[in-house]
Amino acid sequence: MKRGLLRSIGLVFSILMLISPALLFFIWMLSLSLKYEIDNSASPPILIPTNVAWSNYVDVFNSNRFLLYFRNSLVVTGAATLIALLVGVPAGWAIARLDAKKTAIVIMIARMTPGLSFLIPMFLLFQWLGLLGTLVPQIVIHLVLTIPLVVWIMISYFETTPRELEEAAVVDGATRWQTFRMVALPIAKPGIVVAAILSVIFSWNNFVFGIVLSGRETRTLPVAVYNMLSYDQIAWGPLAAAAIVVTLPVLLLTVIAQRQIVAGLTAGAVKGG
């Protein structure tokens, strides 16, 4: 009994130690976003403000066209994630069922390759096509991140799912497409959720592609936050409020879908021998 209690305490302590830096930074960012500049520069620092500066959030949306940039981020992230799922889920299933190890290694190499190595060729290509300053280049280059990620996750997931159900469907007369759509796809829902959420996170938070390929009207949120920096003076309140606006959608999505994430990430651990 005591040993189990000590293990539980040790586990909770370890988790708190791991997440405490990120949690502290988020709390401090939230505190900055709710304070006036005089409180943000106070010494000693003030964590909980007496007067809450909701005007920081109002200023972000009124003066920085954040609604436009928010829409751009939604379009780019949504399109990149949707296309990646449409391509990556069938590709992962096919690679897993054909035991195409060499193809899987190529996908892993594509996933590990820094995105900057694709940026200059893509920039020149889109410049030649006359697409710079639109959302199309950002969607396409985000696929360089999302498709290998989705394919690799789905390969790992489909390798843990039983083939017997698919073989039984084939014996009953189902085609390969019907087997994938009616048997493999429903089983793979937790893995698809994990792949989708990770794709959203990687695409939503990407900064480099947006700052190089976007125009004034097609900036995404990370680029918009960067443009709030000035050489004269940094307004920490509005800047922190903008960072909260960028972070909150992904955070809420992760919290809402946490059960599916855990189920998808632990699916391979419950497979029988």
Protein Blocks (a to p, Z undefined) as FASTA:
>chain_A
ZZmmmmmmmmmmmmmmmmmmmmmmmmmmmmmmmpcfklmmgccddfbdfbdcfklmmmmm
mmnommmmmmmmmmmmmmmmmmmmmmmmmmmmmmmmnopaklmmmmmmmmmpcfklmmmm
mmmmmmmnopghiaklmmmmmmmmmmmmmmmmmmmmmmmpcfklmmmmmmnopafklmmm
mmmmmmmmmmmmmmmmmmmmmmmmpmklmmmmpcfklccfklmmmmmpcfkbccfklmmm
mmmmmmmmmmmmmmmmmmmmmmmmmmmmmpcZZ
